[in-house]
């Protein structure tokens, strides 16, 4: 093999290696942008009764699987109050460390601090597992109330007041409530809580009709913890 031929072969191998490297980097980037967040396209149908945290997690896992993302471990962004000797559970402690991307590959938050301070949740990015936009204020029906049971930092509320519909086991119309957030960041006014994605106001009760009365449908946020 002469010098010219050898040089051409070396150049060809170098180009092939560069192409494979670029492809590998692209595949890695795509893998890193796999869906890690969505709003559930449906709730339990029983208001605030989600079957507890375990039932809510099961709902997230099932919906993720229907969208081809069932290999990841999914958790509902829900807090639970201290009860019966059990300590409170904080939503932020259940969902992993991030980053989280939506169904179309848009970054929602890089980490927990980002999520609770300067996230990218808007009407156009807070999508369902199917990549659909969720009805917000001004749409019919309005479904922007998302169940969280959490304060602005993703923690359970102290005290004895019910902010979690009896830790997500009650569908009572006569007692209890659930703290909700506005996924569209729009409310009755421009006060901070009205613009909050996770701590806007309590529901009027725990039945499905109660949740619908204030602009919800029993939907939840789901995050990939792993």
Buried (B, 14 or more C-beta within 10 A) or exposed (E): EEEEEEEEEEEEEEEEEEEEEEEEEEEEEEEEBBBBBBBBBBBBEBBBBBBBBEBBBBBBBBBBBEBEBEEBBBBBBBBBBBEEEEEBBBBBBBBBEBBBBBBEEBBBBBEBEBBBEEBBBBBEBBBBBEBEBBBBBEBEEBBBBBBBBBBBBBBBBEEEEBBBBBBBBBBBBEEBBBBBBBBBBBBEEEEEEBBBBBBBBBBBBBBBEBBBBBBBBBBBBBBBBE
